[in-house]
Amino acid sequence: MDYFTAVKTFTRVVETGSFAKAADSLEVPRNMVTKLVQSLEAHLRVKLLNRTTRRVSMTNDGAAYYERMSRLMEEWLEVESDLASAQSNPRGRLRVDMGATLASFLVIPALASFHARYPDLQLDIGVSDRPVDLISDRIDCVVRAGKVTDPSLIARHIGDLPFVTCAAPGYMKGREFPEHPADLERGHTLIRYFFAGSGRQSPVVLNFGDEQATLRGRHFVSVNDTNALLAAGLAELGILHLPAFAAQSHIEAGRLVSLLDNWTAEPVPISIVYSANRHLSSRVRVFVDWMVELFKSNAYAIIR
Protein backbone atom coordinates (compact mmCIF):
# COMPACT_ATOMS: atom_id res chain seq x y z
CA MET A 1 0.00 0.00 0.00
CA ASP A 2 1.17 3.53 -0.84
CA TYR A 3 0.55 4.91 2.64
CA PHE A 4 0.79 8.58 1.67
CA THR A 5 -1.68 8.15 -1.20
CA ALA A 6 -4.04 6.15 1.00
CA VAL A 7 -4.11 8.84 3.70
CA LYS A 8 -4.53 11.56 1.10
CA THR A 9 -7.43 9.64 -0.43
CA PHE A 10 -9.10 9.10 2.95
CA THR A 11 -8.91 12.80 3.82
CA ARG A 12 -10.32 13.73 0.42
CA VAL A 13 -13.29 11.36 0.93
CA VAL A 14 -13.99 13.05 4.27
CA GLU A 15 -13.71 16.55 2.82
CA THR A 16 -15.86 15.85 -0.26
CA GLY A 17 -18.36 13.65 1.54
CA SER A 18 -18.32 10.80 -0.98
CA PHE A 19 -16.08 8.28 -2.71
CA ALA A 20 -17.24 9.44 -6.13
CA LYS A 21 -16.44 13.10 -5.52
CA ALA A 22 -13.08 12.15 -4.04
CA ALA A 23 -12.30 10.09 -7.12
CA ASP A 24 -13.23 12.98 -9.40
CA SER A 25 -11.08 15.49 -7.50
CA LEU A 26 -8.12 13.11 -7.43
CA GLU A 27 -8.73 12.10 -11.06
CA VAL A 28 -8.60 8.39 -10.30
CA PRO A 29 -11.14 5.55 -10.72
CA ARG A 30 -13.68 5.19 -7.94
CA ASN A 31 -12.72 1.57 -7.27
CA MET A 32 -9.16 2.74 -6.57
CA VAL A 33 -10.46 5.15 -3.92
CA THR A 34 -12.45 2.33 -2.32
CA LYS A 35 -9.46 -0.02 -2.42
CA LEU A 36 -7.08 2.54 -0.86
CA VAL A 37 -9.45 3.34 2.01
CA GLN A 38 -10.05 -0.35 2.67
CA SER A 39 -6.29 -0.99 2.65
CA LEU A 40 -5.78 1.87 5.12
CA GLU A 41 -8.46 0.46 7.43
CA ALA A 42 -6.87 -3.00 7.22
CA HIS A 43 -3.46 -1.52 8.01
CA LEU A 44 -4.80 0.39 11.03
CA ARG A 45 -7.18 -2.44 12.06
CA VAL A 46 -9.98 0.05 12.67
CA LYS A 47 -13.02 1.15 10.74
CA LEU A 48 -12.61 4.76 9.64
CA LEU A 49 -15.80 5.35 7.64
CA ASN A 50 -19.43 4.33 7.84
CA ARG A 51 -20.77 3.76 4.33
CA THR A 52 -24.37 3.65 3.14
CA THR A 53 -25.81 3.98 -0.34
CA ARG A 54 -26.54 7.65 0.34
CA ARG A 55 -23.81 9.02 2.54
CA VAL A 56 -20.39 8.55 4.06
CA SER A 57 -19.63 9.49 7.65
CA MET A 58 -16.65 9.09 9.95
CA THR A 59 -16.53 6.71 12.86
CA ASN A 60 -15.18 8.03 16.15
CA ASP A 61 -11.79 6.50 15.30
CA GLY A 62 -12.04 7.97 11.81
CA ALA A 63 -12.73 11.46 13.15
CA ALA A 64 -9.75 11.31 15.52
CA TYR A 65 -7.52 9.95 12.74
CA TYR A 66 -8.66 12.61 10.28
CA GLU A 67 -8.10 15.46 12.75
CA ARG A 68 -4.44 14.55 13.22
CA MET A 69 -3.57 13.24 9.79
CA SER A 70 -5.10 16.15 7.89
CA ARG A 71 -2.72 18.49 9.72
CA LEU A 72 0.24 16.25 8.95
CA MET A 73 -0.81 16.05 5.31
CA GLU A 74 -0.97 19.84 5.07
CA GLU A 75 2.52 20.18 6.56
CA TRP A 76 3.84 17.44 4.24
CA LEU A 77 2.40 19.13 1.16
CA GLU A 78 3.63 22.50 2.40
CA VAL A 79 7.20 21.25 2.66
CA GLU A 80 7.03 19.72 -0.81
CA SER A 81 5.54 22.91 -2.19
CA ASP A 82 8.25 25.04 -0.63
CA LEU A 83 11.04 22.82 -1.93
CA ALA A 84 9.68 22.74 -5.46
CA SER A 85 8.51 25.74 -7.43
CA ALA A 86 6.63 27.31 -4.54
CA GLN A 87 8.74 30.43 -4.34
CA SER A 88 7.48 31.59 -7.72
CA ASN A 89 4.25 29.61 -7.87
CA PRO A 90 2.89 28.80 -4.38
CA ARG A 91 -0.17 26.61 -4.20
CA GLY A 92 -2.58 25.25 -1.61
CA ARG A 93 -4.78 26.76 1.08
CA LEU A 94 -3.93 29.90 3.01
CA ARG A 95 -5.99 30.65 6.12
CA VAL A 96 -6.06 34.31 7.16
CA ASP A 97 -8.01 36.14 9.84
CA MET A 98 -8.60 39.90 9.83
CA GLY A 99 -11.01 42.57 11.02
CA ALA A 100 -14.20 43.30 9.10
CA THR A 101 -13.17 46.84 8.17
CA LEU A 102 -9.88 45.82 6.58
CA ALA A 103 -11.51 42.90 4.80
CA SER A 104 -14.51 44.81 3.44
CA PHE A 105 -12.94 48.12 2.47
CA LEU A 106 -9.32 47.36 1.64
CA VAL A 107 -8.34 43.71 1.15
CA ILE A 108 -11.29 42.02 -0.59
CA PRO A 109 -11.76 44.77 -3.23
CA ALA A 110 -8.11 44.25 -4.25
CA LEU A 111 -8.04 40.44 -4.17
CA ALA A 112 -8.40 40.04 -7.93
CA SER A 113 -4.81 41.18 -8.34
CA PHE A 114 -3.63 38.65 -5.75
CA HIS A 115 -5.51 35.84 -7.51
CA ALA A 116 -4.11 36.86 -10.90
CA ARG A 117 -0.60 36.67 -9.49
CA TYR A 118 -1.10 33.41 -7.52
CA PRO A 119 -3.91 31.49 -9.23
CA ASP A 120 -3.11 28.21 -7.44
CA LEU A 121 -3.63 29.65 -3.96
CA GLN A 122 -6.95 29.19 -2.18
CA LEU A 123 -7.53 31.98 0.33
CA ASP A 124 -9.84 31.38 3.30
CA ILE A 125 -10.51 34.67 5.11
CA GLY A 126 -11.99 34.64 8.58
CA VAL A 127 -13.53 38.04 9.31
CA SER A 128 -13.51 38.88 13.00
CA ASP A 129 -11.93 41.09 15.63
CA ARG A 130 -11.83 38.31 18.21
CA PRO A 131 -8.50 36.99 19.49
CA VAL A 132 -7.54 33.77 17.73
CA ASP A 133 -5.10 30.98 18.53
CA LEU A 134 -3.09 30.47 15.36
CA ILE A 135 -2.15 26.89 16.23
CA SER A 136 -5.42 25.47 17.58
CA ASP A 137 -7.55 27.43 15.09
CA ARG A 138 -5.22 26.33 12.27
CA ILE A 139 -4.74 29.87 10.97
CA ASP A 140 -1.63 30.75 9.01
CA CYS A 141 -1.58 34.46 9.84
CA VAL A 142 -3.76 37.27 11.14
CA VAL A 143 -3.95 40.95 10.22
CA ARG A 144 -4.49 43.03 13.32
CA ALA A 145 -4.68 46.64 14.42
CA GLY A 146 -2.75 47.87 17.44
CA LYS A 147 0.46 46.79 19.10
CA VAL A 148 1.33 43.09 19.33
CA THR A 149 2.97 42.17 22.63
CA ASP A 150 2.76 38.35 22.65
CA PRO A 151 6.40 37.07 22.53
CA SER A 152 5.28 33.79 20.90
CA LEU A 153 4.16 35.70 17.82
CA ILE A 154 6.06 37.46 15.06
CA ALA A 155 4.46 40.70 13.89
CA ARG A 156 5.45 42.50 10.70
CA HIS A 157 4.32 46.10 10.71
CA ILE A 158 2.90 46.93 7.28
CA GLY A 159 1.47 50.41 7.77
CA ASP A 160 -0.69 52.73 9.83
CA LEU A 161 -4.32 53.74 9.40
CA PRO A 162 -5.32 57.41 9.82
CA PHE A 163 -8.80 58.23 11.13
CA VAL A 164 -11.27 60.97 10.28
CA THR A 165 -14.11 62.60 12.16
CA CYS A 166 -17.21 63.10 10.02
CA ALA A 167 -21.00 63.18 9.85
CA ALA A 168 -23.81 63.02 7.31
CA PRO A 169 -24.93 66.37 5.82
CA GLY A 170 -28.48 65.61 7.02
CA TYR A 171 -27.26 65.34 10.58
CA MET A 172 -25.35 68.64 10.33
CA LYS A 173 -28.33 70.52 8.88
CA GLY A 174 -29.29 73.23 11.36
CA ARG A 175 -26.28 72.53 13.57
CA GLU A 176 -23.07 74.53 13.89
CA PHE A 177 -19.92 72.89 12.57
CA PRO A 178 -17.54 72.20 15.47
CA GLU A 179 -14.24 74.07 15.46
CA HIS A 180 -12.93 72.45 18.63
CA PRO A 181 -13.60 69.00 20.15
CA ALA A 182 -15.16 70.76 23.12
CA ASP A 183 -17.92 71.99 20.78
CA LEU A 184 -19.21 68.43 20.60
CA GLU A 185 -20.36 68.77 24.19
CA ARG A 186 -22.97 71.30 23.07
CA GLY A 187 -25.82 70.19 20.85
CA HIS A 188 -24.11 67.24 19.21
CA THR A 189 -24.54 63.47 19.39
CA LEU A 190 -21.72 60.99 18.89
CA ILE A 191 -21.77 57.46 17.52
CA ARG A 192 -19.44 55.43 19.70
CA TYR A 193 -17.48 52.24 19.12
CA PHE A 194 -17.13 49.65 21.89
CA PHE A 195 -14.95 46.56 22.02
CA ALA A 196 -16.69 43.20 21.77
CA GLY A 197 -16.27 41.10 24.88
CA SER A 198 -15.22 43.82 27.31
CA GLY A 199 -17.85 46.36 26.26
CA ARG A 200 -15.27 49.10 26.82
CA GLN A 201 -15.75 52.14 24.62
CA SER A 202 -12.88 53.03 22.33
CA PRO A 203 -11.39 56.36 23.41
CA VAL A 204 -11.03 59.05 20.75
CA VAL A 205 -8.08 61.35 21.44
CA LEU A 206 -7.42 64.20 18.99
CA ASN A 207 -4.32 66.35 18.69
CA PHE A 208 -3.71 69.83 17.29
CA GLY A 209 -0.14 70.96 17.77
CA ASP A 210 0.63 70.65 21.46
CA GLU A 211 -3.03 70.59 22.43
CA GLN A 212 -4.84 67.32 23.07
CA ALA A 213 -8.54 66.68 23.56
CA THR A 214 -10.70 63.62 24.15
CA LEU A 215 -14.04 63.28 22.40
CA ARG A 216 -16.67 62.78 25.02
CA GLY A 217 -20.19 64.10 24.45
CA ARG A 218 -23.37 62.11 24.66
CA HIS A 219 -24.18 59.25 22.34
CA PHE A 220 -27.44 57.81 21.11
CA VAL A 221 -25.99 54.54 19.83
CA SER A 222 -22.75 52.60 20.17
CA VAL A 223 -21.68 49.60 18.09
CA ASN A 224 -18.85 47.05 18.03
CA ASP A 225 -18.35 46.87 14.27
CA THR A 226 -16.99 49.51 11.88
CA ASN A 227 -19.47 48.63 9.15
CA ALA A 228 -22.29 49.26 11.63
CA LEU A 229 -20.57 52.46 12.74
CA LEU A 230 -20.50 53.71 9.16
CA ALA A 231 -24.13 52.69 8.61
CA ALA A 232 -25.18 54.63 11.70
CA GLY A 233 -23.34 57.70 10.44
CA LEU A 234 -24.95 57.49 7.01
CA ALA A 235 -28.30 57.14 8.79
CA GLU A 236 -27.68 60.62 10.28
CA LEU A 237 -27.52 59.34 13.87
CA GLY A 238 -24.53 61.45 14.88
CA ILE A 239 -20.83 62.23 14.49
CA LEU A 240 -18.50 59.29 13.95
CA HIS A 241 -14.77 58.64 13.99
CA LEU A 242 -13.52 55.88 11.70
CA PRO A 243 -10.63 54.85 9.40
CA ALA A 244 -10.09 57.25 6.53
CA PHE A 245 -10.19 54.54 3.86
CA ALA A 246 -13.66 53.48 5.02
CA ALA A 247 -15.02 57.03 4.97
CA GLN A 248 -13.27 58.61 2.00
CA SER A 249 -15.53 57.40 -0.83
CA HIS A 250 -18.56 58.65 1.10
CA ILE A 251 -16.89 62.01 1.73
CA GLU A 252 -16.05 62.35 -1.97
CA ALA A 253 -19.64 61.47 -2.90
CA GLY A 254 -21.06 63.99 -0.44
CA ARG A 255 -22.71 61.39 1.78
CA LEU A 256 -20.42 62.42 4.64
CA VAL A 257 -18.63 65.66 5.48
CA SER A 258 -15.34 65.76 7.36
CA LEU A 259 -15.14 67.68 10.62
CA LEU A 260 -12.35 69.01 12.82
CA ASP A 261 -9.87 68.60 9.97
CA ASN A 262 -7.08 70.29 11.94
CA TRP A 263 -7.49 67.78 14.77
CA THR A 264 -5.97 64.36 14.09
CA ALA A 265 -5.84 61.10 15.99
CA GLU A 266 -2.72 58.97 16.27
CA PRO A 267 -2.75 56.51 13.34
CA VAL A 268 -3.37 52.88 14.29
CA PRO A 269 -0.56 50.45 13.42
CA ILE A 270 -1.46 47.42 11.29
CA SER A 271 0.59 44.21 11.43
CA ILE A 272 0.55 40.76 9.93
CA VAL A 273 1.07 38.27 12.73
CA TYR A 274 2.14 34.63 12.58
CA SER A 275 3.47 32.08 15.03
CA ALA A 276 7.17 32.14 15.83
CA ASN A 277 7.07 28.37 16.21
CA ARG A 278 5.96 27.62 12.65
CA HIS A 279 7.92 27.58 9.45
CA LEU A 280 6.96 30.61 7.36
CA SER A 281 5.55 29.00 4.23
CA SER A 282 5.82 30.54 0.80
CA ARG A 283 2.03 30.99 0.88
CA VAL A 284 2.25 33.27 3.91
CA ARG A 285 5.33 35.01 2.55
CA VAL A 286 3.71 36.05 -0.73
CA PHE A 287 0.55 37.19 1.07
CA VAL A 288 2.60 39.32 3.46
CA ASP A 289 4.50 40.89 0.55
CA TRP A 290 1.25 41.55 -1.31
CA MET A 291 -0.30 43.22 1.75
CA VAL A 292 2.76 45.49 2.06
CA GLU A 293 2.30 46.49 -1.59
CA LEU A 294 -1.43 47.05 -1.00
CA PHE A 295 -0.76 49.45 1.84
CA LYS A 296 1.88 51.28 -0.14
CA SER A 297 -0.56 51.84 -3.00
CA ASN A 298 -3.43 53.01 -0.79
CA ALA A 299 -3.71 56.75 -0.46
CA TYR A 300 -5.35 56.47 2.95
CA ALA A 301 -2.75 54.26 4.61
CA ILE A 302 0.49 55.57 6.06
CA ILE A 303 3.76 53.76 5.40
CA ARG A 304 6.58 54.56 7.78
Buried (B, 14 or more C-beta within 10 A) or exposed (E): EEEEBBBBBBBBBBEBEBBEBBBBEBEBEBEBBBBBBBBBBEEBEBEBBEBEEEEBEBBEBBEEBBEEBBEEBBEBBBEEBBEEEBEEBBBBBBBBBBBBBBBBBBBBEBBEEBEEEBEEBEBEBBBEBEEBEBEEEBBBBBBBBEEBEEEEBBBBBBBBBBBBBBBBEEBBEEBEEBEBBEBBEEEBBBBBBBEEEEEEBEEBEBEEEEEEBEBEBEBEBBBBBBBBBBBBBBEBBBBBBBBBBBBBEBBEEEBBBEBBEEBBBEBBBBBBBBBEEBEBBBBBBBBBEBBBBBBEEBEBBBEE
